[in-house]
Amino acid sequence: MLGGTLSWIEALVTNIKELFAFLAPFRVIKVYERGVVLRLGIPHRVMEPGWGWMWPCRIEEVAEVVVVEQSMDMIVQSITTKDDVSVTFSVNMVYCVSEPIKHHTAVTDFERSAEAFARIHLSQRVRERTWRELLEDQKKLESSLEGTLSTRLAKWGTDVVS
């Protein structure tokens, strides 16, 4: 009996929250975020931190984008070199969103896409080198990955932080 009462109360609270969200024309954007305002699903403007007004009744919606530096650990990857030596890599990328609208609209899942792009680039560079060449060219490989990621991520409204 008590479980049924709680679910009824939870449903009522959820419906009341949805009603206020439907009618509320004000939005608070945190200091480390920017709000991408979508008017009828189309990017319209960027909301800065603080109170912001938007059209009620779901005409405008806000997607929050975190713009402070973030760190992303990419999954450990094992690659075989040209001379059949197995090498294990792990990559840590620090990035910062520079263009919130582009970041929100250019790619669906940013972290997954960036990780896949880095994996492909890294595996191609490792497979074309021997173990000795990898040891000698470690800084070149790192700068190659950083340069390629910077170029790609700029298209997604994001900067790689060195």
Salt bridges, closest charged atoms under 4 A:
GLU18 OE1 - ARG58 NH2 3.23
GLU48 OE1 - ARG34 NE 3.10
GLU60 OE2 - ARG39 NH2 2.62
GLU60 OE2 - ARG45 NH1 3.13
GLU64 OE2 - ARG27 NH2 2.48
GLU99 OE1 - LYS102 NZ 3.51
GLU115 OE2 - ARG119 NE 3.52
GLU128 OE2 - ARG129 NH1 3.95
ASP137 OD2 - ARG129 NE 3.88
